[in-house]
Amino acid sequence: MHQPTVGILHPGSMGAAVAACAATNAAAVLWCPAGRSPASAARAEKARLTSVATLPELLDRSDIVISLCPPAAAEDLAHDVARAGYTGVYVEANAINPERTLRIAGLLAPEATVVDAGVVGSPPVGGKSPTLYLSGPSVTAVQLEELFAGTPVHTKVLGTDVGQASALKLAYAAYQKTSRVLVALTTGLAREHGVDQELIDVASRRTASYLSEPEYIAKTAARAWRWGPELEEAADMLAAAGLPPEMLRAAATTLSRWDDVKDDSELTLTDALDRLAHP
């Protein structure tokens, strides 16, 4: 198997760990310390990445470049890469929406081959094994599968359309991260009234993720006429406790899209989702 040279932009905690895994099957993994923090330098050193002086040098030497940076910086970074005339494989692995991913693909093509990627899971250290979802040109996706073969980074190809991996990443993140915020809000609300331990005890009896129960969406829709006002009451409690109520008010507004299916036991999942998208 050909061992490619890989460049990583920029090695945060996820980027450095993914780059270290790529090093297993790469000739070298490069990074550019110019403008980066001492923390980035420490991560790169720990991951045994090879330092190069400039971004153009990194791009000139790399067969594959992986972009893993804060979402806000993704397009600016892609512009820098495009201005340098990069002609290899560009892996857009940031947590950005499909529209932004497509803009980046348009910016870099046809000189570069763009693969959409999304990392789901924790950085691959200490026994953690995230999945790198891929969508884009099939031949290039195979190259990336080979790059991470035998490492803690699992790969899965979703299809040939750029944007699919980004969509999956953000759809999952929307649930996972919002759920964590809801935990903070509800625990804070219970603590305000001295019942936080009881709340934890109640929750501990149910450990399954609601995300794995899509069939319950239709039941949620049928009960929305009751749940919405209940969440408005909870939002009022949050406000009274000095906690932000906006998330629960937004949830109540979402539920109001199902007000016309009150107690409809025949409602299907498809019907519920259609009504949610087109009230």
N, C-alpha and C positions, 0 to 999 in steps of 0.2 A: 504494500500500500504506500502511495506517495505521502510523505510527511510534509504538510504545508507549514508555512510560517504564519503565525496568527498575531494580530494586533488587538489589544483591548483598550477601549475608550469608555469610560475611565474606571480604574479599579476601585470602586467602592467595596463594601463588604460582600455583596453578591458578585460583582464583577471580578474581584480578585480571586474569589473561591472558584468561580466558573473557569477563569483563566488557568488556575492551577490544575484543574481537571483536564482542560484542553492540552496542557503541556504533556500529558501522558502519550498522546499520539501525534504531537506536533514537532517539527524540527526546532522551533523556538516560539516563545510567546513574548511579544514586545509590548512595552508601554512607554509613554512619554511623560516625564516628570515636570515638564515646563508648565508653570502656573498651578501645579497641584499642591496639596497640603502635605505637611509632615506625616499626617495620618495615612494619606494615600501612599506615600513613599514606604511607610512601615508595612502596609498591607502588601505592596508589590514585592518588597524584599522577602517577606514571609512566604509569599507564593512563588518565590524564585523566578520572577519575571525579569526579562532582559530590558535594561533601560536604553532608550535612544534619545538623541538630543532634541529632535523636532518632530512635529506631526508629519510633515512631508516625507521625512526619512522613514517613519513608521509605515506610512502608506506605500511608499516605494518598495519596501521590503516584504510587505504582507500579502499573502495569497487570500487570506480571510481576515476581515476586520469585524469585531463584535462591539456594538455600541450598547453599553449598559451604564446609563447616567441618570440623573434626576429628570423626570419627564419634561419639565419646563425647558431643559437645555437640549432636547433631542434634535429639534430642527436646526438650531444654530450650529450644533456639532456637525450635522449632515451637510450644511452649507459649507463649512470649513473643508470637509472631505471632498465635496464636489469641486470647490475652487482649486483643490490640489490635483484634480484630474484623476482620481482613483479609478482603477479599472478591474479590481478583483471582486470578491464576494463580500457584500456588506450585509451583516446580520443586524437588523433593526430589532433589538431585544428589549426596548424600553416599554414601560407601562403607559402607552399612549393609545388613543383611540384609532380605529381603522382609517378614518379620514386623514389623520396626520401621517399615518404610516404610508398611505398611498401618495401623499404629497412628497414625502421623502423618497419614495421609490421613483416618482416622476423626476425629482430633482437629480438623482444619481444615474438614472438610466439614460441612454443605453450603454454608457461607458462601463458602469458597474452593474453587477447582478445582485439584486436586492432580495433577501429572504426575510420574511416576517417571522418573528420569534417572540415567545412569551414564556417566562420562567414562572412556574407555579410551585410553591414550596419554599422552604428555608434554604439559605446558602449551604452548599454541599460540604459541610465540615461536621466533625463529631458524629458521624453515622447518618447524617441527613442526606436524603436522596431526592432532590427536586426533579421535576420533569420540564424539559425544554420542548415546548410545542412549536412546530414549524409549519409554515405554509409558504408556497412559492415554487419556483422551478424545481421539478422533481430531481433532476440530476444533481443540482446543488444541495438539495435537502439530504440526499444520500451522502454527500461529502461531509455534512455536519453530523450525520449519524455515525459515520466512521470516525470522525474526530473525537466523539465522546464515548465511543465503544469501550466497554470495560471500566468505565469510571462511575462515580456516584451520580453523575448527571444522566438521567434517562432521557431519551428523545422519542418524540412521536410526531409523525407527519400527518397533518390534518387535511391537506389538499394542495392544489396548485395556485389558489387565489391569495394574493397578498392582502392581508387584512383579517384573515380567519384567526390566526394565532393571537393577534392583538385583541380581537373581539372576545375570544375565550378568556384571555388573561383578565381583561377589565370586567367581564361579566362575573367571574369568580371573585375578583377583588371587591366588587361592589357589595357582594354579600358578606364576604369574610371580614372585611374591614369595618363595614357599617355595623355588623353584628357586635364587634368589639366595642364600638362606641356606644351601642345600645346597652351592653353589659355595664359600662361605666355609668351611664345615666340611670339605669334602673337600680343599680347597687347604691348609687348616691342618694336616690330618692328613698329607698328603703332605710338607709342609714339615718336619714333625717328624722325618721319616725321610729328608730330603734328596732327595726325588724329585719336588718340586713342579714343576720345569720339564718333567720327563718327562711328568707328568700333563697339563700344558697342551699338550704336543706331541701326546699321544694324542687329547685332546679336539678339537684343531684340525682333525683329519682328518674330523670329523663336525660339521657346523654346523646341521643341520636341528633344529627344535624337536620334542621328543617329543610335544608337545601336538597336532601336526599328523598324528600317526600313531596314531589310536585303534584301528586294526585290530591293533596290537601288544598291546593289553590282554589279549586272549585268550591270547596266548603268554606274557605275564607271569603270568597265572593258572596256566597249566600248569606253570610253572617255580617257582611260589611256594614249594613245599616245599624247594627248594634255596636260593632267594634269601633267604628269611626268616632261616635260620641264618647265612647269609653276612653279612647286615646286623647281626645280633647280634654277630658277630665284629668287624665294623667299629666297632660301638658300643663294644665293650670297648676297642678301640684308641683311640677318641676319649677315653674316660674316662682311660685311662692317660696320654694326652698333656695332660690337664687341660682338654680341650674338652668341651662339653656333648653327651652321647650320646642325649638324650631323643628327638630327631627321628628318628634311625635306629631306635631301639627301637619307636617308634610305627609306623614304616613296616613293621617286621618283624611287629608285631601285626596290621597291616592285611593283610599277605600271608597270615597264618595263616587268614584267612577262606576261602582257596582251597586249603587243605591236602588236601581230598578230591577234587581234580581233577588229581592228579599225572600229568604227562606226557600229558594228554588232548589229542590233536591235533585232535579233532573239535569242541572247545569253540568256541562262537561268541561274538562280542562281546556280544550280548544276554544270553547265558547267564552270561558272566563278570560283567557289571554287575549282573545279578539276584542272583547269589550274593554279590557284594560288599555289596549293600544288605540282603539277607536270608539270612544264613549258616545 
